Amino acid sequence: MKLLAFAASNSSTSINKQLVTYATTLVQAKQTRILDLNDYELPLYSEDKNKMLGEPELAKEFLAQIAWCDVLMISFAEHNLSYSVAYKNIFDWASRINPKVFQNKPLILMATSPGQRGGLSVLQTAIHTAPFFKGVVKGSFSLPNFYENFDVKQGCITHEAKKEELIQTLQTLA
Ligand SMILES: Cc1cc2nc3c(=O)[nH]c(=O)nc-3n(C[C@H](O)[C@H](O)[C@H](O)COP(=O)(O)O)c2cc1C
């Protein structure tokens, strides 16, 4: 299985990147790639810029990475109950090239935040909208209170029940 993972965040200290990186270690994959959305930064999407720039190479590359994988894992940063600008921007550019951004790939969707809702709002949006972009949601997981439930130094979940829940969620890929 070729596994592609990324955090829908452009923070250099992204807690979602830490979570999704940990999740990749729980899956037996032949190859794993972890993307950084900072490598896919494009001008703020507008139809005018779209006319000027056409189909940017970075947006094509983003779609090509998704095309490469057998399974896609995303962990979403929640900004004001919704997507981070970094994710929405590359997604918008990519969707103008191929509206089926997720290309029928199985998805594991996650979110975490320092708060007690664990990014549940953005996660629910991602789950409900994925089929419109030809994403096949296989499982979802939210980790609340990140700094209480994740050991940043060890890079793993410390809350036993949440750890087990994530392992069970990932079983859907087997
Ligand atoms: C503009 C902004 C809006 C935010 N809104 C929310 C929110 O709605 N819900 C939440 O739980 N956390 C919110 N946060 C806190 C983020 O969850 C926190 O910054 C987290 O580290 C983001 O994930 P990341 O580290 O993977 O980028 C917000 C942070 C920023 C900068």
The ligand as a Tripos MOL2 file, in Angstrom:
@<TRIPOS>MOLECULE
LIG
   31    33     1     0     0
SMALL
NO_CHARGES

@<TRIPOS>ATOM
      1 C1         -6.9640   31.8770   13.1270 C.3       1 LIG1
      2 C2         -7.1080   30.7520   14.1020 C.ar      1 LIG1
      3 C3         -8.3640   30.2540   14.3700 C.ar      1 LIG1
      4 C4         -8.5240   29.1730   15.2480 C.ar      1 LIG1
      5 N1         -9.7650   28.6400   15.4480 N.ar      1 LIG1
      6 C5         -9.8990   27.5090   16.1730 C.ar      1 LIG1
      7 C6        -11.1600   26.8500   16.2630 C.ar      1 LIG1
      8 O1        -12.1470   27.2500   15.6790 O.2       1 LIG1
      9 N2        -11.2390   25.7090   16.9930 N.ar      1 LIG1
     10 C7        -10.1350   25.1840   17.6410 C.ar      1 LIG1
     11 O2        -10.2720   24.1510   18.2860 O.2       1 LIG1
     12 N3         -8.9370   25.7940   17.5690 N.ar      1 LIG1
     13 C8         -8.7830   26.9400   16.8560 C.ar      1 LIG1
     14 N4         -7.5530   27.5330   16.7310 N.ar      1 LIG1
     15 C9         -6.4040   26.9360   17.4410 C.3       1 LIG1
     16 C10        -5.8230   25.8250   16.5970 C.3       1 LIG1
     17 O3         -6.5240   24.6230   16.8580 O.3       1 LIG1
     18 C11        -4.3500   25.6590   16.9280 C.3       1 LIG1
     19 O4         -3.6490   26.8140   16.4980 O.3       1 LIG1
     20 C12        -3.7470   24.4090   16.3100 C.3       1 LIG1
     21 O5         -2.3860   24.3390   16.7100 O.3       1 LIG1
     22 C13        -3.8940   24.4040   14.7990 C.3       1 LIG1
     23 O6         -3.3970   23.2030   14.2620 O.3       1 LIG1
     24 P1         -1.9230   23.1010   13.6200 P.3       1 LIG1
     25 O7         -0.9420   23.2710   14.7610 O.co2     1 LIG1
     26 O8         -1.8940   21.7450   13.0400 O.co2     1 LIG1
     27 O9         -1.7860   24.2030   12.6120 O.co2     1 LIG1
     28 C14        -7.3800   28.6090   15.8760 C.ar      1 LIG1
     29 C15        -6.1110   29.1310   15.5910 C.ar      1 LIG1
     30 C16        -5.9730   30.1800   14.7170 C.ar      1 LIG1
     31 C17        -4.5760   30.7020   14.3940 C.3       1 LIG1
@<TRIPOS>BOND
     1     1     2 1
     2     2     3 ar
     3     2    30 ar
     4     3     4 ar
     5     4     5 ar
     6     4    28 ar
     7     5     6 ar
     8     6     7 ar
     9     6    13 1
    10     7     8 2
    11     7     9 ar
    12     9    10 ar
    13    10    11 2
    14    10    12 ar
    15    12    13 ar
    16    13    14 ar
    17    14    15 1
    18    14    28 ar
    19    15    16 1
    20    16    17 1
    21    16    18 1
    22    18    19 1
    23    18    20 1
    24    20    21 1
    25    20    22 1
    26    22    23 1
    27    23    24 1
    28    24    25 2
    29    24    26 1
    30    24    27 1
    31    28    29 ar
    32    29    30 ar
    33    30    31 1
@<TRIPOS>SUBSTRUCTURE
     1 LIG1         1 GROUP 0 **** ****
